Amino acid sequence: MRKSLFSLATAAALMAGVGLAQAQTTSATTTIWTTDQGTAMREYSTTNKHTGFNDPKMVPAEGMVLPSDVTIYPLPATMKMPAGQYSYAMINNNPVVVETTTRKVVHTWGPNGTGGGG
């Protein structure tokens, strides 16, 4: 009986660990960001007169945290992302997607619409 309870407890702990590991792998990197979305954010930013951050020394990359002096804006409604989860900023006239709460860059687009994966 004691071995059965131990085996059952071990199996339950392993299953809980697998579930937790799967939950941790779900992140912004599973979102497919398209070139069209980058173009749409550039246009949206211009139309709404959102101020960009210009510093030729700053080259945003996925994983970096944007400084507090970089203004972030809500994503356009056309992006159809969960409300408040992601925002965007314009860095040197190129849009970057950031996690709203951490300001961590999750996707970038370059001048020609291409950019980091994610």
Buried (B, 14 or more C-beta within 10 A) or exposed (E): EEEEEEEEEEEEEEEEEEEEEEEEEEEBBEBEBEEEBBEBBBEBBEEEEBEBBEEEEBEBEBEBEBEEEBEBBEBBEEBEBEEEEBBBBBBBEBBBBBBBEEBBBBBBBEEEBEBBEB
